[in-house]
Amino acid sequence: MITGLDHIAIAVPDLQKAIERFMNDFGLEFKGTEDVDTAKTSTAFFPVGSTQIELVHPLNGAGPIAKYLEKKPGGIHHLCFRSDDIEADVARLKAKGYQFLSEEPSLGAHNCRVIFIHPKSADGVLIEINQPSDEH
Protein backbone atom coordinates (compact mmCIF):
# COMPACT_ATOMS: atom_id res chain seq x y z
CA MET A 1 0.00 0.00 0.00
CA ILE A 2 1.22 3.53 -0.75
CA THR A 3 2.05 5.08 2.62
CA GLY A 4 3.33 8.56 1.74
CA LEU A 5 5.35 10.85 -0.47
CA ASP A 6 8.96 9.70 -0.12
CA HIS A 7 10.66 12.40 -2.18
CA ILE A 8 10.53 14.87 -5.03
CA ALA A 9 13.50 14.46 -7.37
CA ILE A 10 15.02 17.45 -9.11
CA ALA A 11 17.46 16.96 -12.00
CA VAL A 12 20.38 19.37 -11.72
CA PRO A 13 23.22 20.08 -14.17
CA ASP A 14 25.66 21.06 -11.37
CA LEU A 15 25.23 18.94 -8.24
CA GLN A 16 27.58 20.89 -5.98
CA LYS A 17 26.04 24.23 -6.93
CA ALA A 18 22.56 22.85 -6.27
CA ILE A 19 23.62 21.38 -2.90
CA GLU A 20 24.98 24.77 -1.86
CA ARG A 21 21.76 26.49 -2.99
CA PHE A 22 19.51 24.21 -0.95
CA MET A 23 21.80 24.45 2.12
CA ASN A 24 22.79 28.11 2.05
CA ASP A 25 19.90 29.84 0.29
CA PHE A 26 16.98 27.73 1.56
CA GLY A 27 18.58 26.66 4.86
CA LEU A 28 17.75 22.98 4.44
CA GLU A 29 19.63 20.25 6.28
CA PHE A 30 21.95 18.32 3.94
CA LYS A 31 21.95 14.55 4.58
CA GLY A 32 24.73 13.59 2.17
CA THR A 33 25.22 12.16 -1.28
CA GLU A 34 25.01 8.69 -2.74
CA ASP A 35 25.99 7.31 -6.13
CA VAL A 36 23.48 4.82 -7.50
CA ASP A 37 25.37 2.82 -10.10
CA THR A 38 22.30 0.92 -11.33
CA ALA A 39 20.52 4.20 -12.16
CA LYS A 40 23.73 6.00 -13.26
CA THR A 41 22.97 8.88 -10.89
CA SER A 42 24.62 10.86 -8.14
CA THR A 43 22.08 11.96 -5.55
CA ALA A 44 21.90 14.41 -2.66
CA PHE A 45 19.20 14.45 0.02
CA PHE A 46 17.47 17.19 2.00
CA PRO A 47 14.77 16.15 4.50
CA VAL A 48 11.71 18.40 4.58
CA GLY A 49 9.20 17.24 7.17
CA SER A 50 8.21 13.64 6.47
CA THR A 51 9.49 13.78 2.89
CA GLN A 52 12.70 14.93 1.22
CA ILE A 53 14.12 16.70 -1.78
CA GLU A 54 16.41 14.46 -3.82
CA LEU A 55 18.79 16.16 -6.22
CA VAL A 56 19.74 13.87 -9.11
CA HIS A 57 22.72 14.34 -11.40
CA PRO A 58 24.24 12.08 -14.08
CA LEU A 59 26.90 9.72 -12.74
CA ASN A 60 29.94 10.04 -15.00
CA GLY A 61 27.87 12.01 -17.54
CA ALA A 62 25.75 9.01 -18.55
CA GLY A 63 22.29 7.56 -18.00
CA PRO A 64 18.71 8.76 -18.06
CA ILE A 65 19.39 11.98 -16.10
CA ALA A 66 22.04 12.96 -18.67
CA LYS A 67 19.46 12.44 -21.43
CA TYR A 68 16.91 14.48 -19.48
CA LEU A 69 19.40 17.35 -19.05
CA GLU A 70 20.17 17.32 -22.79
CA LYS A 71 16.53 18.32 -23.36
CA LYS A 72 15.95 20.57 -20.34
CA PRO A 73 18.15 22.79 -18.18
CA GLY A 74 16.98 20.91 -15.06
CA GLY A 75 13.76 20.72 -13.11
CA ILE A 76 11.42 18.36 -11.35
CA HIS A 77 12.25 14.88 -12.64
CA HIS A 78 9.89 12.60 -10.71
CA LEU A 79 7.73 12.04 -7.66
CA CYS A 80 8.35 9.04 -5.45
CA PHE A 81 5.72 7.33 -3.34
CA ARG A 82 6.73 5.10 -0.43
CA SER A 83 5.20 1.63 -0.29
CA ASP A 84 5.03 -0.97 2.45
CA ASP A 85 4.47 -3.77 -0.12
CA ILE A 86 5.93 -2.86 -3.51
CA GLU A 87 4.97 -6.18 -5.17
CA ALA A 88 1.31 -5.75 -4.22
CA ASP A 89 1.29 -2.13 -5.40
CA VAL A 90 2.91 -3.03 -8.73
CA ALA A 91 0.45 -5.90 -9.28
CA ARG A 92 -2.52 -3.66 -8.39
CA LEU A 93 -1.37 -0.86 -10.70
CA LYS A 94 -0.53 -3.24 -13.58
CA ALA A 95 -4.05 -4.67 -13.26
CA LYS A 96 -5.33 -1.11 -13.70
CA GLY A 97 -3.31 -0.75 -16.92
CA TYR A 98 -0.27 1.18 -15.71
CA GLN A 99 2.91 0.60 -17.68
CA PHE A 100 6.26 0.41 -15.91
CA LEU A 101 9.76 1.13 -17.16
CA SER A 102 10.94 -2.29 -15.93
CA GLU A 103 9.31 -5.61 -15.20
CA GLU A 104 10.17 -5.66 -11.51
CA PRO A 105 11.73 -3.48 -8.80
CA SER A 106 15.49 -2.97 -8.65
CA LEU A 107 17.85 -1.64 -6.00
CA GLY A 108 17.92 2.15 -5.62
CA ALA A 109 19.34 4.73 -3.22
CA HIS A 110 19.43 3.81 0.50
CA ASN A 111 19.04 0.13 -0.51
CA CYS A 112 15.37 0.73 -1.30
CA ARG A 113 13.60 -1.39 -3.86
CA VAL A 114 12.33 0.90 -6.63
CA ILE A 115 10.29 0.83 -9.82
CA PHE A 116 9.13 3.61 -12.14
CA ILE A 117 5.73 4.08 -13.77
CA HIS A 118 5.96 5.28 -17.37
CA PRO A 119 4.92 8.95 -17.66
CA LYS A 120 2.35 8.16 -20.35
CA SER A 121 0.43 6.17 -17.72
CA ALA A 122 0.31 9.12 -15.31
CA ASP A 123 -0.51 12.31 -17.24
CA GLY A 124 3.12 12.90 -18.22
CA VAL A 125 4.54 12.55 -14.71
CA LEU A 126 7.34 10.05 -14.02
CA ILE A 127 6.39 8.31 -10.78
CA GLU A 128 8.68 6.13 -8.71
CA ILE A 129 7.49 3.70 -6.07
CA ASN A 130 9.99 2.64 -3.43
CA GLN A 131 10.03 0.30 -0.50
CA PRO A 132 12.64 1.05 2.16
CA SER A 133 14.88 -1.90 3.02
CA ASP A 134 13.61 -2.02 6.62
CA GLU A 135 10.04 -2.69 5.45
CA HIS A 136 10.47 -5.82 3.31
N, C-alpha and C positions, 0 to 999 in steps of 0.2 A: 504494500500500500504506500502511496506517496505520503510522506510525513512532513514535508516542508520544502522551502526554497533553500537549497544548499549554497549556491553561489550564482553571481552574474559574472560572466567572463568578458573581458575587454581585450581585444587584439591591439597590441601596441608595437610600433616600429622601433622604438628605443626603450628597452626594458628598464635600464637604470634611470633614465630621465623620468619615466612614468612612476617608478618606485619613489623617487624623490618628490614628485608632485603630490602623490597621495599621502606621503608622510609629512612633508613640510608645508604644503599649501592647504591640504584638507585636514591635517592633524590626525590621520588614522594610524593605528598601531600596525606596524609591519611584522608579520609572522614568519618571514623567510621566503626562500626560493626553493624550487625543486625542478629538476629536469625530468621530463617524462619521455624516455626514449621511444616507447611504443607509439606515442602521439607526435613525436618529433617537436616537442614544445619545451620551452623554459617557462616556468610559472612563478608568480609572486602572489602572496596572500595577505589580505587585509580584513580582519573580522569587523563586521558592522552588525551589532545586535546578535541575533541568532543565525545570521547568514554571513557571507563574506564576498568581497570583491576579489576576483582572480584575474590578474593580468597575465595574458598569454602572448608569447613571443616565439618566433621560429627558432628551433634548436639547430644550430649550425646552418642557418639560412635555408632549411628545407622543410617540407611537410605542408599540411593543409593551411596552417596559419600564414606561411610564406605566400601561398597562392592567394589567400584572402587579402593580404597586404599589397599584392600586386594590383588588385582591383580597387582597393579602398585605402585611405590613409590611416585607417584604424577605426575602432568603434566597437559597439557591443557585438560580440561574436555569438554567444549563446547563453541560454538560461539553463540552470541545472537544478533538477528536483531530486531530493533525497528520498530513498525508498528503504523500507525495512524488509522487502522481499522482491528483489529485482526480477527474478524469474517469473513470479506471478504477475508483476506489472507488465513485463514484456509480453507474456502470453495474452493478458487481458487486452492490451493495446493492439497487438497483432490481430486478435479476433475482431477488433473494431475497424481494421483496415489500415492501421498505421504502418508505414514503411520505415525500416531502420537502415542505418548505414552499414551495419554488420549483422551477422546471423545471431551472435550471442555476445554477452558482456566480455570486456577485456579488462586488464589491470590499468588503472589510471593513477593520478596523483594521490598521495597519502595511502597507497595500497587499497584504494576503493575499487570496486568493480563498477565499470561504466559502460553505457551504450548510448548511442545518439539516434534520435528520431530524425528522419529526413525532413528538411524544411518544407517540402511540398505537401507533407502530411499535416503541417501545423501552421498554416497561413504565412509561410515564408520565414518562420522562426526556427532556428536550429535549437533543439531541446536535448539536453543530456539528462539521463537518469543515472544516479549513482547509489551504491550501497556501501557505506563505510565498512571497513574490515572487521570492526568489533560487533557488527550486527548480522553476520552470516556464519 
